[in-house]
Amino acid sequence: MQKSVVVLAVLAALAVLSSAARAATDAPAELDLLLRGGTVYTGDSNEPVVGDVGIVGDRIVFAGRKAPAQFSARRTIDATGMVVAPGFIDAHTHANADLHSTDPRKRLNIPFLTQGVTTAVIGNDGFGGFDIAAQTQRLRSAPVGTNVAMYVGFGPVRIDQLGEANRAPTPEQLDAMRQHVSRAMCDGALGLSTGLFYPPQNFSKTEEVIELAKVAARHGGLYDSHIRDESMYNIGLKGSIEEVIRIGHEARLPVHVAHIKALGVDVQGQSGDIIRRIEKERAAGLDITADHYPWTASSTRFSAALVPPWAVDGGREAMLKRFDDAAVQERLRTGMRENLRLRGGPETILFSAGSTKYVGKTLADVAKASSADPVDAAIAVLRDGDLMIASFNQSDEDVRAFMKRPWVMTSSDSSLGHPRAYGTFARKYDQYVVKEHTISLGQFIRSSSSLTADTLGLKQRGHLRPGYYADVVVFDPARYAAKATYTQPALLSEGVVTVLVNGRLAVDAGKPTGVGAGQPLLRTPKAGSCT
């Protein structure tokens, strides 16, 4: 309480005093930390200033100019030659297992902190539980390294009422689903997230999704979606963008396309069409945004990539039975062969996590070793288990095109066996700012911090402003780079020298401190919507 009073007093003094009066005043004020002489990007502009950032407690006192003369600091960090920016916000992660782990080190989220990420969003792709209050309690009782914002996931909501069945909910079941979403929103969820590509979520009709999105809208939330098709699996990439747009219009809420991409040989090159369609809607008033990761390989479960949705109706056990059902073999194998073609063939599928029998090999390698047809080899692998894959299915041109748009923010879509968990933000800077000059440093910082905070409604985050929470990254522009690769995906990034989470040092002199200063970031529901 005493620290908060000090922060408020300092901020009040700065608000009242003119710059001339501040220079003349003799009244000293003590900071907890001063970052001195850095190249400061506040998140408000693509242009930096060389200056200082002063912090008291968990708040920023001033940023982007030289410290007023009356300020002293308990500790000063020389940031000369370094980039000082708002802590990065990862708009789409699957870090929930680590953040809720019983292992204190996993909860620190070190692969994220060492890239400068201070907030991770979880519950994406419709996988987030609707127990937002319980998740919040766990995050508060067991320290975590980064802040955490949460979506309520369509998957658990639907499974609670329908299991993994391919059928529509009854009116009573739909009402129960609405109640789950409403409770989650009242407990602080950002909004509703769906993964309409994944079973059993892909068994839903658009109208079912709209009904639940309306609940999120009533509470002032967002709609976030791994769209139904990023390729030509069913309704196609363009059809899936139209579905998101329809949901936004009919449910009357902001909509967000998760890890936007053009996946597979049939849609590569369509980024221009997708961008024009989205920007037409934005110009007409629809609040539609997206996130992306700077890699040409996606990552998913092998079954999701190759097995047609009808064949996984009922879950893994039902899928395995269909592998032995002579009556469906032609349909099953035709579907799998077509899905493999869409992804570019067996050479583009790299087994990345799961059984060590296959990890590090492509599907082509496995098929060749067993002298088997690729589809037969795929079925044999799936009988052993469902592995994570890296699927090389995008073009650099499409990745760059999406990255340049001012409504596209950075995300990792972090997953096992893919370097994006350890290196997304660092790779985006090193590859696309430094090496290729695809975007500017200011664009990189904005798309990784303030754009994300403002879009998701994370109050007093994402900017270096007086009174805002002190989530800050300091990195060496000559050294900041990803080290993780597709064959060594768990190598920490380099070049981040200081990270503050809520004013506490999470990385100091380039090393994690072991401090768990992260907090759950709960969205405030629309006034009166939860009474």
C-alpha positions as CSV (number, residue, x, y, z in Angstrom):
1,M,0.0,0.0,0.0
2,Q,2.8,2.4,0.9
3,K,4.5,1.8,-2.5
4,S,1.3,2.6,-4.3
5,V,1.0,5.8,-2.5
6,V,4.5,6.8,-3.5
7,V,3.8,6.0,-7.2
8,L,0.6,8.1,-7.1
9,A,2.4,11.0,-5.5
10,V,5.2,10.9,-8.1
11,L,2.7,10.8,-10.9
12,A,0.7,13.6,-9.4
13,A,3.8,15.7,-9.1
14,L,4.8,15.2,-12.7
15,A,1.3,16.0,-13.9
16,V,1.2,19.3,-12.0
17,L,4.7,20.6,-12.6
18,S,5.6,22.2,-15.9
19,S,8.9,21.2,-17.5
20,A,10.5,24.5,-16.3
21,A,9.2,24.1,-12.8
22,R,10.4,20.5,-12.7
23,A,13.9,21.6,-13.7
24,A,13.9,24.3,-11.0
25,T,12.4,22.2,-8.2
26,D,14.7,21.0,-5.3
27,A,12.3,18.4,-4.1
28,P,14.0,15.0,-4.7
29,A,12.1,11.9,-5.7
30,E,13.5,8.3,-5.6
31,L,12.8,5.7,-8.3
32,D,13.2,2.0,-7.8
33,L,14.8,1.6,-11.2
34,L,16.1,3.9,-13.9
35,L,16.8,2.6,-17.4
36,R,19.1,5.3,-18.7
37,G,20.1,6.3,-22.2
38,G,18.3,3.7,-24.3
39,T,16.6,4.0,-27.7
40,V,13.1,4.2,-26.4
41,Y,10.1,3.1,-28.4
42,T,7.0,3.9,-26.3
43,G,4.5,1.9,-28.5
44,D,2.8,5.1,-29.5
45,S,5.0,5.9,-32.5
46,N,7.2,4.1,-34.9
47,E,9.9,6.6,-34.2
48,P,12.1,6.3,-31.0
49,V,13.8,8.9,-28.8
50,V,17.0,8.5,-26.9
51,G,16.0,8.8,-23.3
52,D,15.2,7.2,-20.0
53,V,12.5,5.1,-18.3
54,G,11.8,5.6,-14.6
55,I,9.9,3.1,-12.5
56,V,8.5,3.1,-9.0
57,G,6.9,-0.1,-7.8
58,D,4.9,-1.8,-10.6
59,R,4.4,1.5,-12.6
60,I,6.1,3.6,-15.1
61,V,6.7,7.2,-13.9
62,F,8.2,8.7,-17.1
63,A,9.4,7.3,-20.4
64,G,11.0,8.5,-23.6
65,R,12.9,11.6,-22.3
66,K,15.8,12.3,-20.1
67,A,15.0,11.8,-16.4
68,P,14.1,15.1,-14.6
69,A,17.0,16.4,-12.5
70,Q,15.3,15.8,-9.1
71,F,15.0,12.1,-9.6
72,S,17.5,9.6,-8.1
73,A,17.2,5.8,-8.3
74,R,17.9,2.9,-6.1
75,R,19.3,1.2,-9.2
76,T,20.3,2.5,-12.6
77,I,20.7,0.2,-15.6
78,D,22.8,1.7,-18.5
79,A,20.7,1.1,-21.6
80,T,23.0,3.0,-24.0
81,G,22.8,1.4,-27.4
82,M,20.0,-0.8,-26.4
83,V,16.4,-0.8,-27.6
84,V,13.9,-0.2,-24.8
85,A,10.3,-1.1,-25.6
86,P,7.0,-2.2,-24.0
87,G,7.1,-5.9,-23.0
88,F,6.0,-8.0,-25.9
89,I,2.5,-9.6,-25.8
90,D,2.0,-13.0,-27.4
91,A,-1.5,-13.0,-28.8
92,H,-1.8,-16.7,-29.3
93,T,0.0,-19.4,-27.2
94,H,-0.5,-22.8,-25.9
95,A,1.5,-22.1,-22.8
96,N,-1.3,-23.1,-20.4
97,A,0.3,-26.5,-19.5
98,D,3.5,-24.8,-18.3
99,L,1.7,-21.9,-16.7
100,H,-0.4,-24.2,-14.6
101,S,2.4,-26.7,-14.0
102,T,3.4,-28.0,-10.6
103,D,7.0,-27.4,-11.6
104,P,7.9,-23.8,-10.5
105,R,10.6,-23.5,-13.3
106,K,8.1,-24.3,-16.0
107,R,5.7,-21.7,-14.6
108,L,8.4,-19.0,-15.2
109,N,7.8,-19.3,-18.9
110,I,11.5,-18.7,-19.6
111,P,11.3,-19.4,-23.4
112,F,9.0,-16.4,-23.6
113,L,10.8,-14.1,-21.1
114,T,14.1,-14.6,-22.9
115,Q,12.4,-13.1,-26.1
116,G,11.0,-10.2,-24.1
117,V,7.5,-11.5,-23.8
118,T,5.8,-10.3,-20.7
119,T,2.2,-11.4,-21.4
120,A,1.0,-14.7,-22.8
121,V,-2.6,-15.2,-24.1
122,I,-4.0,-18.7,-23.5
123,G,-7.2,-20.5,-24.3
124,N,-6.7,-20.1,-28.1
125,D,-8.0,-22.4,-30.9
126,G,-11.0,-23.0,-28.7
127,F,-9.1,-25.2,-26.3
128,G,-9.4,-23.0,-23.2
129,G,-11.4,-24.2,-20.3
130,F,-14.5,-22.3,-19.2
131,D,-13.2,-22.4,-15.5
132,I,-11.7,-18.9,-15.7
133,A,-12.2,-18.2,-12.0
134,A,-10.3,-21.5,-11.1
135,Q,-7.5,-20.7,-13.5
136,T,-7.2,-17.2,-12.1
137,Q,-6.9,-18.6,-8.6
138,R,-4.2,-21.1,-9.6
139,L,-2.2,-18.3,-11.4
140,R,-2.4,-16.2,-8.3
141,S,-1.5,-18.9,-5.8
142,A,1.5,-20.3,-7.8
143,P,3.8,-17.6,-9.2
144,V,4.2,-17.4,-13.0
145,G,6.8,-15.6,-15.0
146,T,4.6,-13.7,-17.4
147,N,1.2,-12.1,-17.2
148,V,-1.6,-14.3,-18.5
149,A,-4.8,-13.4,-20.3
150,M,-7.4,-16.1,-21.1
151,Y,-10.1,-16.9,-23.6
152,V,-13.0,-19.2,-22.9
153,G,-12.7,-22.1,-25.4
154,F,-15.6,-23.4,-27.6
155,G,-14.1,-26.9,-27.4
156,P,-14.6,-27.6,-23.7
157,V,-17.9,-25.7,-23.7
158,R,-19.2,-28.0,-26.5
159,I,-17.7,-31.2,-25.2
160,D,-19.4,-30.6,-21.8
161,Q,-22.8,-30.9,-23.5
162,L,-22.1,-33.1,-26.6
163,G,-18.9,-35.0,-25.9
164,E,-17.1,-35.6,-29.2
165,A,-20.2,-36.4,-31.2
166,N,-21.0,-35.0,-34.6
167,R,-24.4,-33.5,-34.0
168,A,-26.1,-30.2,-33.2
169,P,-27.0,-29.3,-29.6
170,T,-30.6,-29.4,-28.4
171,P,-32.0,-26.0,-27.3
172,E,-31.4,-27.0,-23.7
173,Q,-27.8,-27.9,-24.5
174,L,-27.2,-24.7,-26.3
175,D,-28.6,-22.8,-23.4
176,A,-26.2,-24.6,-21.1
177,M,-23.3,-23.7,-23.4
178,R,-24.4,-20.0,-23.3
179,Q,-24.3,-20.1,-19.5
180,H,-20.7,-21.5,-19.5
181,V,-19.6,-18.7,-21.8
182,S,-21.4,-16.0,-19.8
183,R,-19.9,-17.2,-16.6
184,A,-16.4,-17.2,-18.1
185,M,-16.9,-13.7,-19.4
186,C,-18.1,-12.5,-16.0
187,D,-15.0,-14.1,-14.5
188,G,-12.7,-12.1,-16.8
189,A,-12.2,-14.0,-20.1
190,L,-11.1,-11.9,-23.1
191,G,-13.8,-13.4,-25.2
192,L,-14.8,-16.6,-27.0
193,S,-12.1,-18.6,-28.9
194,T,-12.9,-21.3,-31.4
195,G,-10.9,-23.8,-33.4
196,L,-13.3,-24.7,-36.1
197,F,-10.7,-26.7,-38.0
198,Y,-10.5,-29.2,-35.1
199,P,-13.0,-31.9,-34.1
200,P,-15.4,-31.8,-32.3
201,Q,-15.5,-28.0,-32.8
202,N,-15.7,-28.4,-36.6
203,F,-18.9,-30.4,-36.2
204,S,-20.7,-27.1,-35.3
205,K,-22.7,-25.0,-37.7
206,T,-22.0,-21.3,-38.1
207,E,-25.3,-20.5,-36.4
208,E,-24.3,-22.4,-33.3
209,V,-21.1,-20.4,-33.0
210,I,-22.9,-17.1,-33.6
211,E,-25.2,-17.9,-30.7
212,L,-22.2,-18.2,-28.3
213,A,-20.4,-15.3,-29.8
214,K,-23.5,-13.2,-29.0
215,V,-22.9,-14.0,-25.4
216,A,-19.3,-12.8,-25.5
217,A,-20.6,-9.7,-27.3
218,R,-23.1,-8.9,-24.6
219,H,-20.3,-8.8,-22.1
220,G,-18.1,-6.7,-24.3
221,G,-15.7,-9.5,-25.4
222,L,-14.0,-10.6,-28.6
223,Y,-14.3,-13.5,-31.0
224,D,-11.0,-15.2,-31.8
225,S,-10.8,-18.1,-34.2
226,H,-8.6,-20.7,-35.8
227,I,-10.8,-20.5,-38.8
228,R,-12.6,-23.5,-40.3
229,D,-10.2,-23.9,-43.2
230,E,-6.8,-22.2,-43.9
231,S,-6.5,-24.3,-47.1
232,M,-9.0,-26.2,-49.2
233,Y,-10.0,-28.9,-46.7
234,N,-13.7,-28.0,-46.7
235,I,-15.1,-24.4,-47.3
236,G,-11.7,-23.0,-48.3
237,L,-9.6,-20.2,-47.0
238,K,-11.8,-17.5,-48.5
239,G,-15.0,-19.2,-47.3
240,S,-13.6,-19.3,-43.8
241,I,-12.8,-15.6,-43.8
242,E,-16.3,-15.0,-44.9
243,E,-17.6,-17.0,-42.0
244,V,-15.6,-14.9,-39.5
245,I,-16.9,-11.8,-41.1
246,R,-20.5,-13.1,-40.9
247,I,-20.0,-14.0,-37.2
248,G,-18.7,-10.5,-36.5
249,H,-21.7,-8.9,-38.2
250,E,-24.4,-11.1,-36.8
251,A,-23.0,-11.3,-33.2
252,R,-22.0,-7.7,-33.3
253,L,-18.5,-8.0,-31.8
254,P,-14.8,-7.5,-32.8
255,V,-13.4,-10.6,-34.6
256,H,-9.9,-11.9,-34.8
257,V,-8.3,-14.4,-37.2
258,A,-5.8,-16.5,-35.4
259,H,-2.4,-17.2,-37.0
260,I,-3.5,-15.9,-40.4
261,K,-2.0,-17.9,-43.3
262,A,-2.5,-19.4,-46.7
263,L,-1.8,-23.0,-46.0
264,G,-1.0,-25.5,-48.8
265,V,-0.5,-25.6,-52.5
266,D,-4.0,-24.7,-53.5
267,V,-4.1,-21.4,-51.7
268,Q,-0.5,-20.1,-51.7
269,G,-0.5,-16.7,-53.2
270,Q,-4.0,-15.8,-51.9
271,S,-2.7,-13.4,-49.2
272,G,-3.5,-10.4,-51.4
273,D,-7.1,-11.4,-51.9
274,I,-7.5,-12.1,-48.2
275,I,-6.0,-8.8,-47.2
276,R,-8.2,-6.8,-49.6
277,R,-11.3,-8.6,-48.3
278,I,-10.5,-7.9,-44.7
279,E,-9.5,-4.3,-45.3
280,K,-12.8,-3.7,-47.2
281,E,-14.7,-4.8,-44.1
282,R,-12.4,-2.7,-41.8
283,A,-13.2,0.3,-44.0
284,A,-16.9,-0.4,-43.7
285,G,-16.7,-0.5,-39.9
286,L,-16.1,-4.1,-38.9
287,D,-13.4,-4.4,-36.2
288,I,-11.4,-7.3,-37.7
289,T,-7.8,-8.1,-36.9
290,A,-5.4,-11.0,-37.0
291,D,-2.2,-12.4,-35.6
292,H,0.6,-14.3,-37.3
293,Y,3.9,-16.1,-36.7
294,P,7.0,-15.6,-38.9
295,W,7.6,-19.2,-40.0
296,T,6.7,-21.0,-43.2
297,A,5.9,-24.2,-41.3
298,S,2.8,-24.6,-39.2
299,S,2.4,-27.2,-36.5
300,T,-0.5,-29.4,-35.5
301,R,-1.3,-33.0,-34.7
302,F,-0.7,-35.5,-37.4
303,S,-4.3,-36.7,-37.3
304,A,-5.7,-33.1,-37.7
305,A,-3.5,-32.6,-40.8
306,L,-4.3,-35.8,-42.6
307,V,-7.4,-37.6,-41.3
308,P,-10.8,-36.3,-42.7
309,P,-13.0,-35.0,-39.9
310,W,-15.7,-37.6,-40.4
311,A,-13.2,-40.3,-39.6
312,V,-12.4,-38.9,-36.2
313,D,-16.0,-38.5,-35.1
314,G,-16.1,-40.0,-31.7
315,G,-12.4,-39.6,-30.9
316,R,-9.3,-41.6,-31.3
317,E,-10.8,-45.0,-30.5
318,A,-13.4,-44.6,-33.2
319,M,-10.8,-43.4,-35.7
320,L,-8.7,-46.6,-35.1
321,K,-11.7,-48.8,-35.7
322,R,-12.3,-47.0,-39.0
323,F,-8.7,-47.8,-40.0
324,D,-9.8,-51.5,-39.9
325,D,-13.3,-51.0,-41.5
326,A,-13.2,-52.4,-45.0
327,A,-16.4,-50.5,-45.9
328,V,-14.8,-47.1,-45.5
329,Q,-11.2,-47.7,-46.7
330,E,-11.6,-46.2,-50.1
331,R,-13.2,-43.0,-48.8
332,L,-10.7,-42.8,-45.9
333,R,-7.6,-43.2,-48.0
334,T,-8.9,-40.9,-50.8
335,G,-9.5,-38.2,-48.2
336,M,-6.1,-38.7,-46.6
337,R,-4.3,-38.7,-49.9
338,E,-6.0,-35.4,-50.9
339,N,-5.1,-33.8,-47.5
340,L,-1.5,-34.9,-48.0
341,R,-1.5,-33.3,-51.5
342,L,-2.9,-30.1,-50.1
343,R,0.0,-29.9,-47.6
344,G,2.6,-30.4,-50.4
345,G,3.3,-34.2,-50.1
346,P,5.0,-36.5,-47.6
347,E,8.3,-34.6,-47.8
348,T,6.7,-31.5,-46.2
349,I,5.6,-33.4,-43.0
350,L,8.2,-33.5,-40.3
351,F,7.5,-35.4,-37.1
352,S,8.5,-33.0,-34.4
353,A,7.3,-34.2,-31.0
354,G,6.0,-37.5,-29.6
355,S,7.3,-41.0,-30.2
356,T,11.1,-40.9,-30.6
357,K,10.7,-43.7,-33.2
358,Y,9.6,-41.0,-35.7
359,V,10.7,-37.6,-34.4
360,G,13.2,-35.9,-36.8
361,K,11.9,-37.9,-39.8
362,T,9.6,-36.9,-42.5
363,L,6.6,-38.9,-43.6
364,A,8.5,-39.6,-46.8
365,D,11.4,-41.0,-44.7
366,V,9.1,-43.3,-42.8
367,A,7.3,-44.5,-46.0
368,K,10.6,-45.2,-47.7
369,A,12.1,-47.1,-44.7
370,S,9.0,-49.4,-44.7
371,S,8.6,-49.6,-48.5
372,A,5.1,-48.4,-48.0
373,D,2.7,-46.0,-49.7
374,P,2.7,-42.6,-47.8
375,V,-0.9,-43.1,-46.8
376,D,-0.2,-46.6,-45.5
377,A,2.8,-45.3,-43.6
378,A,0.7,-42.5,-42.1
379,I,-1.9,-45.0,-40.8
380,A,0.8,-47.1,-39.3
381,V,2.2,-44.0,-37.5
382,L,-1.2,-43.0,-36.2
383,R,-1.8,-46.5,-34.9
384,D,1.3,-46.0,-32.7
385,G,0.1,-42.5,-31.5
386,D,-0.7,-39.0,-32.6
387,L,2.4,-37.0,-33.0
388,M,3.0,-33.3,-33.4
389,I,4.3,-32.3,-36.9
390,A,5.9,-29.3,-38.5
391,S,4.1,-28.9,-41.8
392,F,6.0,-26.8,-44.4
393,N,3.0,-25.4,-46.3
394,Q,3.3,-21.6,-46.7
395,S,5.2,-19.3,-49.0
396,D,7.5,-16.5,-47.7
397,E,5.6,-14.1,-49.9
398,D,2.4,-14.7,-48.1
399,V,4.1,-14.6,-44.7
400,R,5.6,-11.2,-45.5
401,A,2.4,-9.8,-47.0
402,F,0.4,-10.5,-43.8
403,M,3.2,-9.3,-41.6
404,K,3.2,-5.8,-43.2
405,R,-0.5,-5.0,-42.5
406,P,-1.1,-2.6,-39.6
407,W,-3.9,-4.8,-38.1
408,V,-1.7,-8.0,-37.9
409,M,0.1,-8.6,-34.5
410,T,2.7,-11.1,-33.5
411,S,2.0,-14.5,-32.0
412,S,3.9,-17.7,-31.5
413,D,1.1,-20.4,-31.5
414,S,3.7,-22.1,-29.3
415,S,3.7,-25.9,-29.5
416,L,6.0,-28.8,-28.8
417,G,8.6,-29.6,-31.4
418,H,8.4,-26.3,-33.3
419,P,10.9,-23.5,-32.8
420,R,8.2,-20.9,-32.6
421,A,7.8,-21.4,-28.8
422,Y,11.4,-20.4,-28.2
423,G,12.1,-18.0,-31.1
424,T,9.1,-16.3,-32.7
425,F,9.6,-12.7,-31.6
426,A,13.4,-12.9,-31.9
427,R,13.1,-14.4,-35.4
428,K,10.7,-11.8,-36.6
429,Y,13.1,-9.1,-35.6
430,D,16.3,-10.8,-36.9
431,Q,14.9,-12.1,-40.2
432,Y,12.3,-9.5,-41.2
433,V,13.7,-6.3,-39.6
434,V,17.4,-6.7,-39.8
435,K,18.1,-9.1,-42.6
436,E,15.3,-8.5,-45.1
437,H,14.0,-5.0,-44.1
438,T,10.4,-6.3,-44.6
439,I,9.2,-4.1,-41.7
440,S,10.8,-1.4,-39.6
441,L,11.9,-1.8,-36.0
442,G,9.0,0.5,-35.0
443,Q,6.5,-1.7,-36.8
444,F,7.9,-4.8,-35.2
445,I,7.6,-3.3,-31.7
446,R,4.1,-1.9,-32.3
447,S,2.8,-5.3,-33.7
448,S,4.3,-7.1,-30.7
449,S,3.1,-4.8,-28.0
450,S,0.7,-1.8,-28.2
451,L,-1.4,-3.1,-31.1
452,T,-2.0,-6.3,-29.2
453,A,-2.8,-4.6,-25.9
454,D,-5.2,-2.2,-27.5
455,T,-6.9,-4.9,-29.6
456,L,-7.4,-7.3,-26.7
457,G,-8.4,-4.6,-24.2
458,L,-5.4,-5.1,-21.9
459,K,-5.7,-1.9,-19.8
460,Q,-2.5,0.1,-19.0
461,R,-0.3,-2.4,-20.9
462,G,1.5,-2.4,-24.2
463,H,2.8,1.2,-24.0
464,L,5.5,3.0,-22.1
465,R,3.4,5.7,-20.5
466,P,3.3,7.3,-17.1
467,G,0.9,5.3,-14.8
468,Y,1.1,2.2,-17.0
469,Y,2.3,-1.1,-15.6
470,A,6.1,-1.5,-15.9
471,D,6.2,-4.4,-18.4
472,V,9.4,-3.5,-20.3
473,V,12.0,-5.3,-22.5
474,V,15.5,-4.1,-23.2
475,F,17.4,-5.8,-26.0
476,D,20.6,-5.5,-27.9
477,P,19.8,-4.7,-31.5
478,A,23.0,-6.3,-32.7
479,R,22.5,-9.6,-30.9
480,Y,18.7,-10.2,-30.6
481,A,18.0,-13.4,-32.6
482,A,16.4,-16.8,-32.4
483,K,18.6,-19.8,-32.0
484,A,15.9,-22.5,-32.1
485,T,15.5,-24.4,-35.4
486,Y,13.2,-27.1,-36.7
487,T,15.8,-29.8,-35.7
488,Q,16.7,-28.1,-32.4
489,P,13.5,-26.3,-31.4
490,A,14.2,-25.8,-27.7
491,L,17.2,-23.4,-27.8
492,L,16.6,-20.1,-26.0
493,S,16.8,-16.8,-27.9
494,E,19.7,-14.4,-27.4
495,G,20.1,-10.7,-27.0
496,V,17.5,-9.7,-24.4
497,V,19.3,-8.1,-21.5
498,T,16.5,-6.9,-19.2
499,V,12.9,-7.8,-18.8
500,L,10.5,-6.2,-16.3
501,V,7.2,-7.8,-15.4
502,N,5.0,-5.5,-13.3
503,G,8.2,-3.6,-12.3
504,R,10.1,-6.7,-11.2
505,L,13.3,-7.9,-12.9
506,A,12.5,-11.2,-14.6
507,V,15.6,-11.1,-16.8
508,D,18.7,-9.2,-15.5
509,A,22.0,-8.9,-17.4
510,G,20.7,-11.5,-19.9
511,K,19.8,-14.1,-17.3
512,P,16.4,-15.2,-15.9
513,T,16.2,-14.2,-12.3
514,G,13.7,-16.8,-11.2
515,V,11.2,-14.2,-10.1
516,G,7.6,-15.0,-10.9
517,A,5.9,-11.6,-11.1
518,G,3.2,-12.4,-13.7
519,Q,-0.5,-11.7,-12.9
520,P,-3.7,-12.9,-14.5
521,L,-5.0,-10.0,-16.7
522,L,-8.8,-10.1,-16.5
523,R,-11.0,-8.3,-18.9
524,T,-13.7,-6.1,-17.2
525,P,-17.2,-7.2,-18.4
526,K,-19.5,-4.5,-19.9
527,A,-21.2,-2.6,-17.1
528,G,-24.4,-4.3,-16.0
529,S,-23.9,-7.4,-18.1
530,C,-23.2,-9.7,-15.1
531,T,-25.8,-8.6,-12.7
